[in-house]
Structures are given as C-alpha cells and as structure tokens.
Amino acid sequence: MVAESWFRSLWRTSRKHEFDSRKALIGVLAFQAAGLMSKLLHLWQSLTDKQVVRLREEITNSVGIKKLVSEDDDFIGRLICIEMMENLGQVAQAVARLSSNVVILC
C-alpha cells in the first residue's frame, strides 16, 4: 500500500471550498446589475432641471464651444439631446444583455 505524500495533500481542496458555478454566475450578474444601476442613476441625475439649466449656462458662456462646434444654441441643444438619446439606447442594450444572462430558478 502506497501512502499519499504530504505535498499532494496540500493541493486537495475540501468540499466546502469547491467552486460553485451557480454562485459565481449570481455574483457576476450582481456586479453587472450594480454597474447598470450606477449608469442609470448617473443618467437620471443628468436629466434633472438643475443639471439642464447648468449645462445651458455653461454652453452660453463657453467661447470654445461656440468657436469649435457652433454659435447656434439650438443646434448645440439638439446635439446634447441626441447624445442623451444615444446614452438611453446604450442603457437599453445593457439591460437586454443582462436579461439574456438571467435564468429564473424556481
């Protein structure tokens, strides 16, 4: 009978430390959901009346924006609106990706 070496016994994992793929998947999904919630919160806060007024004031007072982009405030406002819509589209895509990874366990 051959005895097992002490070195080999160091590499053996106990049952309580074995990798559980379901727990890992839940952990990854929780991390993705937290990141998505952070993006949504940032987007929500950027759409408040206070932030919109602040942005409009910064645009009207910025010489650089007027020289580099346009002097037409309405055009710049449309550009900002388009960018916000793109951000909403990206959030919607992230929600769709996240929902495709979720499996309901009953």
C-alpha positions in Angstrom: 0.0 0.0 0.0 1.4 3.4 -1.1 0.9 6.2 1.3 0.0 9.6 -0.2 2.7 12.2 0.1 2.2 15.2 2.4 2.9 17.5 -0.6 0.0 16.2 -2.6 -2.4 16.6 0.3 -1.7 20.4 0.3 -3.3 20.8 -3.1 -6.5 19.0 -2.3 -9.5 21.2 -1.7 -12.1 20.5 0.9 -15.8 20.2 -0.1 -16.7 23.5 1.4 -14.2 25.4 -0.7 -15.2 23.8 -4.0 -16.2 26.2 -6.8 -19.9 26.5 -7.3 -20.6 27.8 -10.8 -24.1 28.9 -9.8 -22.8 31.2 -7.1 -20.2 32.6 -9.4 -22.9 33.4 -12.0 -25.0 35.1 -9.4 -22.0 37.1 -8.3 -21.2 38.2 -11.9 -24.8 39.1 -12.6 -25.0 41.1 -9.3 -21.8 43.0 -10.3 -23.3 43.7 -13.8 -26.6 44.8 -12.3 -24.8 47.2 -9.9 -22.8 48.7 -12.8 -26.0 49.2 -14.8 -27.8 50.8 -11.9 -24.9 53.2 -11.5 -25.1 54.2 -15.1 -28.9 54.7 -14.9 -28.5 56.8 -11.7 -25.9 59.0 -13.4 -28.1 59.4 -16.5 -31.2 60.2 -14.3 -29.3 62.8 -12.4 -28.0 64.4 -15.6 -31.6 64.9 -16.8 -32.8 66.9 -13.7 -33.9 70.5 -14.3 -31.0 71.8 -12.3 -28.4 70.0 -14.4 -30.1 71.1 -17.7 -30.0 74.7 -16.6 -26.4 74.4 -15.5 -25.5 72.8 -18.8 -27.3 75.5 -20.8 -25.5 78.2 -18.8 -22.1 76.6 -19.5 -22.9 76.4 -23.2 -23.9 80.0 -23.4 -20.8 81.2 -21.5 -18.3 78.9 -23.3 -16.3 80.6 -26.1 -14.7 77.3 -27.0 -17.9 75.5 -27.8 -19.1 78.5 -29.9 -15.9 78.5 -31.9 -15.4 74.8 -32.3 -19.0 73.5 -32.6 -21.4 76.2 -33.5 -22.7 79.5 -32.3 -26.3 78.3 -32.7 -27.6 77.4 -29.2 -30.5 75.4 -30.6 -28.1 73.3 -32.7 -26.0 72.6 -29.6 -29.1 71.7 -27.7 -30.1 69.2 -30.4 -26.6 67.7 -30.2 -27.0 67.2 -26.5 -30.4 65.7 -26.9 -29.1 63.3 -29.5 -26.2 62.3 -27.1 -28.7 61.7 -24.3 -30.8 59.5 -26.6 -27.7 57.5 -27.5 -27.0 57.0 -23.8 -30.5 55.8 -23.3 -30.1 53.4 -26.2 -26.9 52.0 -24.7 -28.6 51.5 -21.3 -31.4 49.6 -23.1 -28.8 47.4 -24.8 -27.1 46.7 -21.5 -30.5 45.8 -19.9 -31.1 43.4 -22.8 -27.7 41.8 -22.5 -28.2 41.4 -18.7 -31.7 39.9 -19.1 -30.4 37.4 -21.6 -28.0 36.1 -18.9 -30.6 35.8 -16.2 -32.2 32.4 -15.7 -35.2 32.1 -13.4 -34.7 29.3 -11.0 -37.8 28.0 -9.4 
